[in-house]
Amino acid sequence: MADEQEGLNKNDGMVTDILNRRYVPAYLKSVAWEGFDFAGHDIKIVEATDLYGATVWPSALVLCYFLEKHGKHLCIEDKCIIEIGSGTGLVSIVACLLGAQVIATDLKELIGNLQYNVIRNTKLKCKHVPQVKELTWGSYLEETFPKSSSDFDYILAADVVYNHPYLEELLETFQHLCKEKTTILWAMRFRKENTLIENAFINNFQKSFDLEVVYDLPSLNIKLYRARRRCKLTA
C-alpha cells in the first residue's frame, strides 16, 4: 500500500511538471500563440481553434516530456523519426530540437499551420532540417512512404485515437510505417465516452504489436505506450 501511494505521489509531481511546461504570453500580439518550455527552448505554437487537429492536447505534452527526459537513453539524436497526426507540430519540434531527423505529417488542411510552427521553432536551431508532409491515414501509403525506402527508428503519435471513423486506417498506417526495428511511442488520452472504441482499437493494435505502458497518469487519463512489431513465428 505504501509503495502504491509513493507511486501516485511521484505521478502527481510528474503531471505538475508536465503541465507547467505550457505558458501564455503576458500580452496579446496580432498572432495568438501559446508557449512551451522543452529541450531548453521557448517554443511558440500557433493553434487553430476551428480545426480539431490544430490544438495542443495534454497527450502531446506528456510525449514531449518523455522525449526530453529520456532522449539520450533512447539515442534520439540522428535517429529517423516520423510523427503521425502532428497537429500543431509540438512533438515533432521537440524531437527535432533534440537532434533527430524528423518528418511531421498530417492532413492537407493542417499542413499550412503545421509547417509554419515547425519552421518558426526550428530554423537555425537544429542539427537536421525537419520535413513536413501530407499524410492521410490509410491512403496512398506506398506512394507517399514506400516500404523499400522508408526506414524509421521511431514513430511518434499523440492523441490519435478518439471518436473518429478512421481507426482502421490509423492501424493500417502504423503497420505500413513500422518495421521490425521501429519503436512506436504513443501517448493516448482515455475518454469515458469512448471507452468501447478505445479498448477495441487497443485490442486490434495488440494483434500486430507488443505493447507496454511507460507512463500511467490517472489524473490526466493518459497513458504513454511503447510498442514494437510482433515477431512472426516460424514453423
mmCIF file of the C-alpha atoms, coordinates in Angstrom:
data_MODEL
# 
_entry.id   MODEL 
# 
loop_
_atom_site.group_PDB 
_atom_site.id 
_atom_site.type_symbol 
_atom_site.label_atom_id 
_atom_site.label_alt_id 
_atom_site.label_comp_id 
_atom_site.label_asym_id 
_atom_site.label_entity_id 
_atom_site.label_seq_id 
_atom_site.pdbx_PDB_ins_code 
_atom_site.Cartn_x 
_atom_site.Cartn_y 
_atom_site.Cartn_z 
_atom_site.occupancy 
_atom_site.B_iso_or_equiv 
_atom_site.pdbx_formal_charge 
_atom_site.auth_seq_id 
_atom_site.auth_comp_id 
_atom_site.auth_asym_id 
_atom_site.auth_atom_id 
_atom_site.pdbx_PDB_model_num 
ATOM 1   C CA . MET A 1 1   ? 0.000   0.000   0.000   1.00 0.00 ? 1   MET A CA 1 
ATOM 2   C CA . ALA A 1 2   ? 2.834   2.385   0.878   1.00 0.00 ? 2   ALA A CA 1 
ATOM 3   C CA . ASP A 1 3   ? 4.583   1.632   -2.433  1.00 0.00 ? 3   ASP A CA 1 
ATOM 4   C CA . GLU A 1 4   ? 1.359   2.294   -4.328  1.00 0.00 ? 4   GLU A CA 1 
ATOM 5   C CA . GLN A 1 5   ? 0.900   5.658   -2.581  1.00 0.00 ? 5   GLN A CA 1 
ATOM 6   C CA . GLU A 1 6   ? 4.521   6.571   -3.301  1.00 0.00 ? 6   GLU A CA 1 
ATOM 7   C CA . GLY A 1 7   ? 3.925   5.816   -6.992  1.00 0.00 ? 7   GLY A CA 1 
ATOM 8   C CA . LEU A 1 8   ? 0.824   8.028   -7.045  1.00 0.00 ? 8   LEU A CA 1 
ATOM 9   C CA . ASN A 1 9   ? 2.710   10.888  -5.396  1.00 0.00 ? 9   ASN A CA 1 
ATOM 10  C CA . LYS A 1 10  ? 5.500   10.548  -7.952  1.00 0.00 ? 10  LYS A CA 1 
ATOM 11  C CA . ASN A 1 11  ? 2.983   10.661  -10.797 1.00 0.00 ? 11  ASN A CA 1 
ATOM 12  C CA . ASP A 1 12  ? 1.331   13.758  -9.326  1.00 0.00 ? 12  ASP A CA 1 
ATOM 13  C CA . GLY A 1 13  ? 4.695   15.513  -9.302  1.00 0.00 ? 13  GLY A CA 1 
ATOM 14  C CA . MET A 1 14  ? 5.352   14.461  -12.885 1.00 0.00 ? 14  MET A CA 1 
ATOM 15  C CA . VAL A 1 15  ? 1.942   15.729  -14.007 1.00 0.00 ? 15  VAL A CA 1 
ATOM 16  C CA . THR A 1 16  ? 2.585   19.097  -12.365 1.00 0.00 ? 16  THR A CA 1 
ATOM 17  C CA . ASP A 1 17  ? 5.959   19.348  -14.099 1.00 0.00 ? 17  ASP A CA 1 
ATOM 18  C CA . ILE A 1 18  ? 4.427   18.429  -17.475 1.00 0.00 ? 18  ILE A CA 1 
ATOM 19  C CA . LEU A 1 19  ? 1.596   20.950  -17.233 1.00 0.00 ? 19  LEU A CA 1 
ATOM 20  C CA . ASN A 1 20  ? 3.977   23.684  -16.084 1.00 0.00 ? 20  ASN A CA 1 
ATOM 21  C CA . ARG A 1 21  ? 5.765   23.454  -19.443 1.00 0.00 ? 21  ARG A CA 1 
ATOM 22  C CA . ARG A 1 22  ? 2.889   25.405  -21.021 1.00 0.00 ? 22  ARG A CA 1 
ATOM 23  C CA . TYR A 1 23  ? 2.704   29.162  -20.642 1.00 0.00 ? 23  TYR A CA 1 
ATOM 24  C CA . VAL A 1 24  ? 0.792   32.037  -22.195 1.00 0.00 ? 24  VAL A CA 1 
ATOM 25  C CA . PRO A 1 25  ? 2.251   35.389  -23.270 1.00 0.00 ? 25  PRO A CA 1 
ATOM 26  C CA . ALA A 1 26  ? 1.900   38.313  -20.881 1.00 0.00 ? 26  ALA A CA 1 
ATOM 27  C CA . TYR A 1 27  ? 0.328   40.413  -23.610 1.00 0.00 ? 27  TYR A CA 1 
ATOM 28  C CA . LEU A 1 28  ? -1.519  39.722  -26.843 1.00 0.00 ? 28  LEU A CA 1 
ATOM 29  C CA . LYS A 1 29  ? 0.018   40.086  -30.291 1.00 0.00 ? 29  LYS A CA 1 
ATOM 30  C CA . SER A 1 30  ? -1.530  40.125  -33.748 1.00 0.00 ? 30  SER A CA 1 
ATOM 31  C CA . VAL A 1 31  ? -0.993  36.362  -33.984 1.00 0.00 ? 31  VAL A CA 1 
ATOM 32  C CA . ALA A 1 32  ? -2.161  34.481  -30.888 1.00 0.00 ? 32  ALA A CA 1 
ATOM 33  C CA . TRP A 1 33  ? 0.196   31.771  -29.650 1.00 0.00 ? 33  TRP A CA 1 
ATOM 34  C CA . GLU A 1 34  ? 0.888   29.536  -26.677 1.00 0.00 ? 34  GLU A CA 1 
ATOM 35  C CA . GLY A 1 35  ? 4.334   28.989  -25.250 1.00 0.00 ? 35  GLY A CA 1 
ATOM 36  C CA . PHE A 1 36  ? 6.011   25.746  -24.188 1.00 0.00 ? 36  PHE A CA 1 
ATOM 37  C CA . ASP A 1 37  ? 9.331   25.070  -22.476 1.00 0.00 ? 37  ASP A CA 1 
ATOM 38  C CA . PHE A 1 38  ? 11.014  21.915  -23.758 1.00 0.00 ? 38  PHE A CA 1 
ATOM 39  C CA . ALA A 1 39  ? 14.533  20.856  -24.755 1.00 0.00 ? 39  ALA A CA 1 
ATOM 40  C CA . GLY A 1 40  ? 15.986  24.111  -23.434 1.00 0.00 ? 40  GLY A CA 1 
ATOM 41  C CA . HIS A 1 41  ? 13.938  26.261  -25.806 1.00 0.00 ? 41  HIS A CA 1 
ATOM 42  C CA . ASP A 1 42  ? 10.916  28.531  -25.642 1.00 0.00 ? 42  ASP A CA 1 
ATOM 43  C CA . ILE A 1 43  ? 8.587   27.086  -28.266 1.00 0.00 ? 43  ILE A CA 1 
ATOM 44  C CA . LYS A 1 44  ? 5.799   29.287  -29.635 1.00 0.00 ? 44  LYS A CA 1 
ATOM 45  C CA . ILE A 1 45  ? 2.863   27.417  -31.119 1.00 0.00 ? 45  ILE A CA 1 
ATOM 46  C CA . VAL A 1 46  ? 0.052   28.942  -33.158 1.00 0.00 ? 46  VAL A CA 1 
ATOM 47  C CA . GLU A 1 47  ? -3.159  26.973  -32.781 1.00 0.00 ? 47  GLU A CA 1 
ATOM 48  C CA . ALA A 1 48  ? -6.272  26.990  -34.938 1.00 0.00 ? 48  ALA A CA 1 
ATOM 49  C CA . THR A 1 49  ? -9.364  26.739  -32.773 1.00 0.00 ? 49  THR A CA 1 
ATOM 50  C CA . ASP A 1 50  ? -11.598 25.927  -35.752 1.00 0.00 ? 50  ASP A CA 1 
ATOM 51  C CA . LEU A 1 51  ? -9.635  22.763  -36.552 1.00 0.00 ? 51  LEU A CA 1 
ATOM 52  C CA . TYR A 1 52  ? -9.701  19.827  -34.087 1.00 0.00 ? 52  TYR A CA 1 
ATOM 53  C CA . GLY A 1 53  ? -6.210  18.674  -35.044 1.00 0.00 ? 53  GLY A CA 1 
ATOM 54  C CA . ALA A 1 54  ? -4.606  22.104  -34.706 1.00 0.00 ? 54  ALA A CA 1 
ATOM 55  C CA . THR A 1 55  ? -4.748  22.272  -30.920 1.00 0.00 ? 55  THR A CA 1 
ATOM 56  C CA . VAL A 1 56  ? -2.112  21.171  -28.411 1.00 0.00 ? 56  VAL A CA 1 
ATOM 57  C CA . TRP A 1 57  ? -3.652  18.414  -26.282 1.00 0.00 ? 57  TRP A CA 1 
ATOM 58  C CA . PRO A 1 58  ? -2.159  17.187  -22.974 1.00 0.00 ? 58  PRO A CA 1 
ATOM 59  C CA . SER A 1 59  ? -1.025  13.916  -24.582 1.00 0.00 ? 59  SER A CA 1 
ATOM 60  C CA . ALA A 1 60  ? 1.443   15.903  -26.694 1.00 0.00 ? 60  ALA A CA 1 
ATOM 61  C CA . LEU A 1 61  ? 2.919   17.458  -23.552 1.00 0.00 ? 61  LEU A CA 1 
ATOM 62  C CA . VAL A 1 62  ? 3.360   14.013  -21.998 1.00 0.00 ? 62  VAL A CA 1 
ATOM 63  C CA . LEU A 1 63  ? 5.171   12.724  -25.082 1.00 0.00 ? 63  LEU A CA 1 
ATOM 64  C CA . CYS A 1 64  ? 7.378   15.839  -25.261 1.00 0.00 ? 64  CYS A CA 1 
ATOM 65  C CA . TYR A 1 65  ? 8.248   15.451  -21.590 1.00 0.00 ? 65  TYR A CA 1 
ATOM 66  C CA . PHE A 1 66  ? 9.227   11.822  -22.129 1.00 0.00 ? 66  PHE A CA 1 
ATOM 67  C CA . LEU A 1 67  ? 11.411  12.680  -25.129 1.00 0.00 ? 67  LEU A CA 1 
ATOM 68  C CA . GLU A 1 68  ? 13.159  15.422  -23.172 1.00 0.00 ? 68  GLU A CA 1 
ATOM 69  C CA . LYS A 1 69  ? 13.763  13.271  -20.103 1.00 0.00 ? 69  LYS A CA 1 
ATOM 70  C CA . HIS A 1 70  ? 14.802  10.095  -21.917 1.00 0.00 ? 70  HIS A CA 1 
ATOM 71  C CA . GLY A 1 71  ? 16.089  11.342  -25.272 1.00 0.00 ? 71  GLY A CA 1 
ATOM 72  C CA . LYS A 1 72  ? 19.702  10.439  -24.515 1.00 0.00 ? 72  LYS A CA 1 
ATOM 73  C CA . HIS A 1 73  ? 18.767  6.962   -23.303 1.00 0.00 ? 73  HIS A CA 1 
ATOM 74  C CA . LEU A 1 74  ? 16.663  6.491   -26.441 1.00 0.00 ? 74  LEU A CA 1 
ATOM 75  C CA . CYS A 1 75  ? 19.549  7.776   -28.587 1.00 0.00 ? 75  CYS A CA 1 
ATOM 76  C CA . ILE A 1 76  ? 17.153  10.214  -30.296 1.00 0.00 ? 76  ILE A CA 1 
ATOM 77  C CA . GLU A 1 77  ? 19.966  12.231  -31.883 1.00 0.00 ? 77  GLU A CA 1 
ATOM 78  C CA . ASP A 1 78  ? 20.360  11.450  -35.604 1.00 0.00 ? 78  ASP A CA 1 
ATOM 79  C CA . LYS A 1 79  ? 17.533  8.917   -35.494 1.00 0.00 ? 79  LYS A CA 1 
ATOM 80  C CA . CYS A 1 80  ? 14.926  8.908   -38.276 1.00 0.00 ? 80  CYS A CA 1 
ATOM 81  C CA . ILE A 1 81  ? 11.546  9.790   -36.812 1.00 0.00 ? 81  ILE A CA 1 
ATOM 82  C CA . ILE A 1 82  ? 8.072   10.240  -38.246 1.00 0.00 ? 82  ILE A CA 1 
ATOM 83  C CA . GLU A 1 83  ? 5.155   11.700  -36.330 1.00 0.00 ? 83  GLU A CA 1 
ATOM 84  C CA . ILE A 1 84  ? 1.631   10.858  -37.463 1.00 0.00 ? 84  ILE A CA 1 
ATOM 85  C CA . GLY A 1 85  ? -1.198  13.240  -36.661 1.00 0.00 ? 85  GLY A CA 1 
ATOM 86  C CA . SER A 1 86  ? 1.293   16.005  -35.850 1.00 0.00 ? 86  SER A CA 1 
ATOM 87  C CA . GLY A 1 87  ? -1.364  18.701  -35.446 1.00 0.00 ? 87  GLY A CA 1 
ATOM 88  C CA . THR A 1 88  ? 0.421   21.863  -34.358 1.00 0.00 ? 88  THR A CA 1 
ATOM 89  C CA . GLY A 1 89  ? 3.828   20.173  -34.572 1.00 0.00 ? 89  GLY A CA 1 
ATOM 90  C CA . LEU A 1 90  ? 4.913   20.496  -30.941 1.00 0.00 ? 90  LEU A CA 1 
ATOM 91  C CA . VAL A 1 91  ? 6.107   16.880  -30.595 1.00 0.00 ? 91  VAL A CA 1 
ATOM 92  C CA . SER A 1 92  ? 7.990   16.984  -33.897 1.00 0.00 ? 92  SER A CA 1 
ATOM 93  C CA . ILE A 1 93  ? 9.603   20.284  -32.936 1.00 0.00 ? 93  ILE A CA 1 
ATOM 94  C CA . VAL A 1 94  ? 10.862  18.873  -29.625 1.00 0.00 ? 94  VAL A CA 1 
ATOM 95  C CA . ALA A 1 95  ? 12.224  15.749  -31.325 1.00 0.00 ? 95  ALA A CA 1 
ATOM 96  C CA . CYS A 1 96  ? 13.992  17.928  -33.886 1.00 0.00 ? 96  CYS A CA 1 
ATOM 97  C CA . LEU A 1 97  ? 15.480  20.199  -31.195 1.00 0.00 ? 97  LEU A CA 1 
ATOM 98  C CA . LEU A 1 98  ? 16.834  17.026  -29.570 1.00 0.00 ? 98  LEU A CA 1 
ATOM 99  C CA . GLY A 1 99  ? 18.773  16.277  -32.754 1.00 0.00 ? 99  GLY A CA 1 
ATOM 100 C CA . ALA A 1 100 ? 16.526  13.824  -34.602 1.00 0.00 ? 100 ALA A CA 1 
ATOM 101 C CA . GLN A 1 101 ? 15.769  13.688  -38.311 1.00 0.00 ? 101 GLN A CA 1 
ATOM 102 C CA . VAL A 1 102 ? 12.044  14.373  -38.236 1.00 0.00 ? 102 VAL A CA 1 
ATOM 103 C CA . ILE A 1 103 ? 9.133   14.130  -40.649 1.00 0.00 ? 103 ILE A CA 1 
ATOM 104 C CA . ALA A 1 104 ? 5.943   15.748  -39.332 1.00 0.00 ? 104 ALA A CA 1 
ATOM 105 C CA . THR A 1 105 ? 2.738   14.624  -41.042 1.00 0.00 ? 105 THR A CA 1 
ATOM 106 C CA . ASP A 1 106 ? -0.950  15.428  -41.023 1.00 0.00 ? 106 ASP A CA 1 
ATOM 107 C CA . LEU A 1 107 ? -3.953  16.097  -43.239 1.00 0.00 ? 107 LEU A CA 1 
ATOM 108 C CA . LYS A 1 108 ? -3.816  18.593  -46.099 1.00 0.00 ? 108 LYS A CA 1 
ATOM 109 C CA . GLU A 1 109 ? -5.905  21.211  -44.269 1.00 0.00 ? 109 GLU A CA 1 
ATOM 110 C CA . LEU A 1 110 ? -3.491  21.201  -41.323 1.00 0.00 ? 110 LEU A CA 1 
ATOM 111 C CA . ILE A 1 111 ? -0.225  21.342  -43.271 1.00 0.00 ? 111 ILE A CA 1 
ATOM 112 C CA . GLY A 1 112 ? -0.027  25.138  -43.543 1.00 0.00 ? 112 GLY A CA 1 
ATOM 113 C CA . ASN A 1 113 ? -0.225  25.783  -39.809 1.00 0.00 ? 113 ASN A CA 1 
ATOM 114 C CA . LEU A 1 114 ? 1.956   22.749  -39.055 1.00 0.00 ? 114 LEU A CA 1 
ATOM 115 C CA . GLN A 1 115 ? 4.695   23.922  -41.400 1.00 0.00 ? 115 GLN A CA 1 
ATOM 116 C CA . TYR A 1 116 ? 4.545   27.457  -40.005 1.00 0.00 ? 116 TYR A CA 1 
ATOM 117 C CA . ASN A 1 117 ? 5.073   26.213  -36.441 1.00 0.00 ? 117 ASN A CA 1 
ATOM 118 C CA . VAL A 1 118 ? 7.822   23.760  -37.369 1.00 0.00 ? 118 VAL A CA 1 
ATOM 119 C CA . ILE A 1 119 ? 9.848   26.291  -39.388 1.00 0.00 ? 119 ILE A CA 1 
ATOM 120 C CA . ARG A 1 120 ? 9.352   29.077  -36.854 1.00 0.00 ? 120 ARG A CA 1 
ATOM 121 C CA . ASN A 1 121 ? 10.665  26.993  -33.959 1.00 0.00 ? 121 ASN A CA 1 
ATOM 122 C CA . THR A 1 122 ? 13.481  25.030  -35.607 1.00 0.00 ? 122 THR A CA 1 
ATOM 123 C CA . LYS A 1 123 ? 15.092  27.343  -38.149 1.00 0.00 ? 123 LYS A CA 1 
ATOM 124 C CA . LEU A 1 124 ? 18.850  27.620  -37.488 1.00 0.00 ? 124 LEU A CA 1 
ATOM 125 C CA . LYS A 1 125 ? 18.384  25.749  -34.184 1.00 0.00 ? 125 LYS A CA 1 
ATOM 126 C CA . CYS A 1 126 ? 18.540  22.103  -35.220 1.00 0.00 ? 126 CYS A CA 1 
ATOM 127 C CA . LYS A 1 127 ? 21.121  19.642  -36.441 1.00 0.00 ? 127 LYS A CA 1 
ATOM 128 C CA . HIS A 1 128 ? 18.740  18.351  -39.106 1.00 0.00 ? 128 HIS A CA 1 
ATOM 129 C CA . VAL A 1 129 ? 16.175  20.348  -41.086 1.00 0.00 ? 129 VAL A CA 1 
ATOM 130 C CA . PRO A 1 130 ? 12.719  18.857  -40.401 1.00 0.00 ? 130 PRO A CA 1 
ATOM 131 C CA . GLN A 1 131 ? 10.289  17.895  -43.145 1.00 0.00 ? 131 GLN A CA 1 
ATOM 132 C CA . VAL A 1 132 ? 6.540   18.433  -43.234 1.00 0.00 ? 132 VAL A CA 1 
ATOM 133 C CA . LYS A 1 133 ? 4.463   16.103  -45.405 1.00 0.00 ? 133 LYS A CA 1 
ATOM 134 C CA . GLU A 1 134 ? 0.810   15.456  -46.055 1.00 0.00 ? 134 GLU A CA 1 
ATOM 135 C CA . LEU A 1 135 ? -0.380  12.052  -44.868 1.00 0.00 ? 135 LEU A CA 1 
ATOM 136 C CA . THR A 1 136 ? -3.928  10.759  -44.895 1.00 0.00 ? 136 THR A CA 1 
ATOM 137 C CA . TRP A 1 137 ? -4.112  7.571   -42.850 1.00 0.00 ? 137 TRP A CA 1 
ATOM 138 C CA . GLY A 1 138 ? -4.604  4.505   -44.989 1.00 0.00 ? 138 GLY A CA 1 
ATOM 139 C CA . SER A 1 139 ? -4.373  6.415   -48.285 1.00 0.00 ? 139 SER A CA 1 
ATOM 140 C CA . TYR A 1 140 ? -1.559  6.146   -50.840 1.00 0.00 ? 140 TYR A CA 1 
ATOM 141 C CA . LEU A 1 141 ? 0.811   4.882   -48.156 1.00 0.00 ? 141 LEU A CA 1 
ATOM 142 C CA . GLU A 1 142 ? 3.147   3.076   -50.522 1.00 0.00 ? 142 GLU A CA 1 
ATOM 143 C CA . GLU A 1 143 ? 3.247   6.038   -52.887 1.00 0.00 ? 143 GLU A CA 1 
ATOM 144 C CA . THR A 1 144 ? 3.919   8.535   -50.091 1.00 0.00 ? 144 THR A CA 1 
ATOM 145 C CA . PHE A 1 145 ? 6.243   6.413   -47.943 1.00 0.00 ? 145 PHE A CA 1 
ATOM 146 C CA . PRO A 1 146 ? 7.491   3.385   -49.934 1.00 0.00 ? 146 PRO A CA 1 
ATOM 147 C CA . LYS A 1 147 ? 8.438   0.468   -47.706 1.00 0.00 ? 147 LYS A CA 1 
ATOM 148 C CA . SER A 1 148 ? 11.664  -0.046  -49.645 1.00 0.00 ? 148 SER A CA 1 
ATOM 149 C CA . SER A 1 149 ? 12.995  3.417   -48.775 1.00 0.00 ? 149 SER A CA 1 
ATOM 150 C CA . SER A 1 150 ? 11.181  4.285   -45.525 1.00 0.00 ? 150 SER A CA 1 
ATOM 151 C CA . ASP A 1 151 ? 13.241  3.187   -42.552 1.00 0.00 ? 151 ASP A CA 1 
ATOM 152 C CA . PHE A 1 152 ? 12.042  4.827   -39.357 1.00 0.00 ? 152 PHE A CA 1 
ATOM 153 C CA . ASP A 1 153 ? 13.647  4.296   -35.968 1.00 0.00 ? 153 ASP A CA 1 
ATOM 154 C CA . TYR A 1 154 ? 10.679  5.834   -34.137 1.00 0.00 ? 154 TYR A CA 1 
ATOM 155 C CA . ILE A 1 155 ? 7.041   6.558   -34.877 1.00 0.00 ? 155 ILE A CA 1 
ATOM 156 C CA . LEU A 1 156 ? 5.534   9.220   -32.617 1.00 0.00 ? 156 LEU A CA 1 
ATOM 157 C CA . ALA A 1 157 ? 1.815   9.705   -32.021 1.00 0.00 ? 157 ALA A CA 1 
ATOM 158 C CA . ALA A 1 158 ? -0.128  11.798  -29.506 1.00 0.00 ? 158 ALA A CA 1 
ATOM 159 C CA . ASP A 1 159 ? -3.896  11.568  -29.036 1.00 0.00 ? 159 ASP A CA 1 
ATOM 160 C CA . VAL A 1 160 ? -4.580  9.973   -32.403 1.00 0.00 ? 160 VAL A CA 1 
ATOM 161 C CA . VAL A 1 161 ? -7.278  7.639   -31.046 1.00 0.00 ? 161 VAL A CA 1 
ATOM 162 C CA . TYR A 1 162 ? -10.589 9.321   -30.331 1.00 0.00 ? 162 TYR A CA 1 
ATOM 163 C CA . ASN A 1 163 ? -14.136 9.160   -31.666 1.00 0.00 ? 163 ASN A CA 1 
ATOM 164 C CA . HIS A 1 164 ? -13.478 9.299   -35.410 1.00 0.00 ? 164 HIS A CA 1 
ATOM 165 C CA . PRO A 1 165 ? -14.258 6.842   -38.244 1.00 0.00 ? 165 PRO A CA 1 
ATOM 166 C CA . TYR A 1 166 ? -10.662 6.257   -39.383 1.00 0.00 ? 166 TYR A CA 1 
ATOM 167 C CA . LEU A 1 167 ? -9.287  3.875   -36.771 1.00 0.00 ? 167 LEU A CA 1 
ATOM 168 C CA . GLU A 1 168 ? -8.849  1.019   -39.241 1.00 0.00 ? 168 GLU A CA 1 
ATOM 169 C CA . GLU A 1 169 ? -6.873  3.378   -41.468 1.00 0.00 ? 169 GLU A CA 1 
ATOM 170 C CA . LEU A 1 170 ? -4.818  4.502   -38.479 1.00 0.00 ? 170 LEU A CA 1 
ATOM 171 C CA . LEU A 1 171 ? -3.892  0.909   -37.672 1.00 0.00 ? 171 LEU A CA 1 
ATOM 172 C CA . GLU A 1 172 ? -3.046  0.284   -41.330 1.00 0.00 ? 172 GLU A CA 1 
ATOM 173 C CA . THR A 1 173 ? -0.741  3.311   -41.238 1.00 0.00 ? 173 THR A CA 1 
ATOM 174 C CA . PHE A 1 174 ? 1.062   2.065   -38.133 1.00 0.00 ? 174 PHE A CA 1 
ATOM 175 C CA . GLN A 1 175 ? 1.510   -1.320  -39.786 1.00 0.00 ? 175 GLN A CA 1 
ATOM 176 C CA . HIS A 1 176 ? 2.834   0.176   -43.014 1.00 0.00 ? 176 HIS A CA 1 
ATOM 177 C CA . LEU A 1 177 ? 5.359   2.520   -41.418 1.00 0.00 ? 177 LEU A CA 1 
ATOM 178 C CA . CYS A 1 178 ? 6.624   0.157   -38.715 1.00 0.00 ? 178 CYS A CA 1 
ATOM 179 C CA . LYS A 1 179 ? 9.463   -2.269  -39.439 1.00 0.00 ? 179 LYS A CA 1 
ATOM 180 C CA . GLU A 1 180 ? 10.967  -4.818  -37.048 1.00 0.00 ? 180 GLU A CA 1 
ATOM 181 C CA . LYS A 1 181 ? 13.455  -2.322  -35.591 1.00 0.00 ? 181 LYS A CA 1 
ATOM 182 C CA . THR A 1 182 ? 10.941  0.536   -35.316 1.00 0.00 ? 182 THR A CA 1 
ATOM 183 C CA . THR A 1 183 ? 9.707   1.695   -31.904 1.00 0.00 ? 183 THR A CA 1 
ATOM 184 C CA . ILE A 1 184 ? 6.328   3.368   -31.552 1.00 0.00 ? 184 ILE A CA 1 
ATOM 185 C CA . LEU A 1 185 ? 5.899   5.960   -28.790 1.00 0.00 ? 185 LEU A CA 1 
ATOM 186 C CA . TRP A 1 186 ? 2.199   6.691   -28.458 1.00 0.00 ? 186 TRP A CA 1 
ATOM 187 C CA . ALA A 1 187 ? 0.509   8.901   -25.859 1.00 0.00 ? 187 ALA A CA 1 
ATOM 188 C CA . MET A 1 188 ? -3.198  8.199   -25.510 1.00 0.00 ? 188 MET A CA 1 
ATOM 189 C CA . ARG A 1 189 ? -5.842  10.051  -23.562 1.00 0.00 ? 189 ARG A CA 1 
ATOM 190 C CA . PHE A 1 190 ? -8.743  7.883   -22.418 1.00 0.00 ? 190 PHE A CA 1 
ATOM 191 C CA . ARG A 1 191 ? -12.200 9.450   -22.589 1.00 0.00 ? 191 ARG A CA 1 
ATOM 192 C CA . LYS A 1 192 ? -15.115 7.859   -20.731 1.00 0.00 ? 192 LYS A CA 1 
ATOM 193 C CA . GLU A 1 193 ? -17.489 8.365   -23.646 1.00 0.00 ? 193 GLU A CA 1 
ATOM 194 C CA . ASN A 1 194 ? -15.118 6.495   -25.976 1.00 0.00 ? 194 ASN A CA 1 
ATOM 195 C CA . THR A 1 195 ? -14.186 3.533   -23.772 1.00 0.00 ? 195 THR A CA 1 
ATOM 196 C CA . LEU A 1 196 ? -15.527 0.834   -26.088 1.00 0.00 ? 196 LEU A CA 1 
ATOM 197 C CA . ILE A 1 197 ? -13.898 2.392   -29.147 1.00 0.00 ? 197 ILE A CA 1 
ATOM 198 C CA . GLU A 1 198 ? -10.562 2.847   -27.397 1.00 0.00 ? 198 GLU A CA 1 
ATOM 199 C CA . ASN A 1 199 ? -10.454 -0.673  -25.966 1.00 0.00 ? 199 ASN A CA 1 
ATOM 200 C CA . ALA A 1 200 ? -11.376 -2.176  -29.332 1.00 0.00 ? 200 ALA A CA 1 
ATOM 201 C CA . PHE A 1 201 ? -8.568  -0.274  -31.025 1.00 0.00 ? 201 PHE A CA 1 
ATOM 202 C CA . ILE A 1 202 ? -6.014  -1.358  -28.417 1.00 0.00 ? 202 ILE A CA 1 
ATOM 203 C CA . ASN A 1 203 ? -7.098  -4.993  -28.792 1.00 0.00 ? 203 ASN A CA 1 
ATOM 204 C CA . ASN A 1 204 ? -6.693  -4.787  -32.569 1.00 0.00 ? 204 ASN A CA 1 
ATOM 205 C CA . PHE A 1 205 ? -3.373  -2.973  -32.195 1.00 0.00 ? 205 PHE A CA 1 
ATOM 206 C CA . GLN A 1 206 ? -2.006  -5.738  -29.973 1.00 0.00 ? 206 GLN A CA 1 
ATOM 207 C CA . LYS A 1 207 ? -2.631  -8.334  -32.667 1.00 0.00 ? 207 LYS A CA 1 
ATOM 208 C CA . SER A 1 208 ? 0.268   -6.787  -34.598 1.00 0.00 ? 208 SER A CA 1 
ATOM 209 C CA . PHE A 1 209 ? 2.341   -5.096  -31.887 1.00 0.00 ? 209 PHE A CA 1 
ATOM 210 C CA . ASP A 1 210 ? 3.770   -5.820  -28.452 1.00 0.00 ? 210 ASP A CA 1 
ATOM 211 C CA . LEU A 1 211 ? 2.582   -3.022  -26.175 1.00 0.00 ? 211 LEU A CA 1 
ATOM 212 C CA . GLU A 1 212 ? 3.910   -1.809  -22.825 1.00 0.00 ? 212 GLU A CA 1 
ATOM 213 C CA . VAL A 1 213 ? 2.914   1.097   -20.586 1.00 0.00 ? 213 VAL A CA 1 
ATOM 214 C CA . VAL A 1 214 ? 5.726   3.582   -19.954 1.00 0.00 ? 214 VAL A CA 1 
ATOM 215 C CA . TYR A 1 215 ? 3.744   6.244   -18.074 1.00 0.00 ? 215 TYR A CA 1 
ATOM 216 C CA . ASP A 1 216 ? 0.340   5.882   -16.433 1.00 0.00 ? 216 ASP A CA 1 
ATOM 217 C CA . LEU A 1 217 ? -1.043  9.274   -15.394 1.00 0.00 ? 217 LEU A CA 1 
ATOM 218 C CA . PRO A 1 218 ? -4.566  8.772   -13.980 1.00 0.00 ? 218 PRO A CA 1 
ATOM 219 C CA . SER A 1 219 ? -5.106  12.444  -13.152 1.00 0.00 ? 219 SER A CA 1 
ATOM 220 C CA . LEU A 1 220 ? -4.797  13.220  -16.876 1.00 0.00 ? 220 LEU A CA 1 
ATOM 221 C CA . ASN A 1 221 ? -6.402  9.964   -18.051 1.00 0.00 ? 221 ASN A CA 1 
ATOM 222 C CA . ILE A 1 222 ? -3.317  9.491   -20.210 1.00 0.00 ? 222 ILE A CA 1 
ATOM 223 C CA . LYS A 1 223 ? -1.066  6.514   -20.803 1.00 0.00 ? 223 LYS A CA 1 
ATOM 224 C CA . LEU A 1 224 ? 2.201   6.593   -22.720 1.00 0.00 ? 224 LEU A CA 1 
ATOM 225 C CA . TYR A 1 225 ? 2.835   3.361   -24.597 1.00 0.00 ? 225 TYR A CA 1 
ATOM 226 C CA . ARG A 1 226 ? 5.922   1.892   -26.214 1.00 0.00 ? 226 ARG A CA 1 
ATOM 227 C CA . ALA A 1 227 ? 5.289   -0.676  -28.945 1.00 0.00 ? 227 ALA A CA 1 
ATOM 228 C CA . ARG A 1 228 ? 7.240   -2.907  -31.310 1.00 0.00 ? 228 ARG A CA 1 
ATOM 229 C CA . ARG A 1 229 ? 6.067   -5.079  -34.169 1.00 0.00 ? 229 ARG A CA 1 
ATOM 230 C CA . ARG A 1 230 ? 5.349   -8.666  -33.078 1.00 0.00 ? 230 ARG A CA 1 
ATOM 231 C CA . CYS A 1 231 ? 7.884   -11.179 -34.288 1.00 0.00 ? 231 CYS A CA 1 
ATOM 232 C CA . LYS A 1 232 ? 6.425   -13.643 -36.755 1.00 0.00 ? 232 LYS A CA 1 
ATOM 233 C CA . LEU A 1 233 ? 6.628   -17.206 -35.538 1.00 0.00 ? 233 LEU A CA 1 
ATOM 234 C CA . THR A 1 234 ? 8.344   -19.582 -37.897 1.00 0.00 ? 234 THR A CA 1 
ATOM 235 C CA . ALA A 1 235 ? 7.314   -23.208 -38.294 1.00 0.00 ? 235 ALA A CA 1 
# 
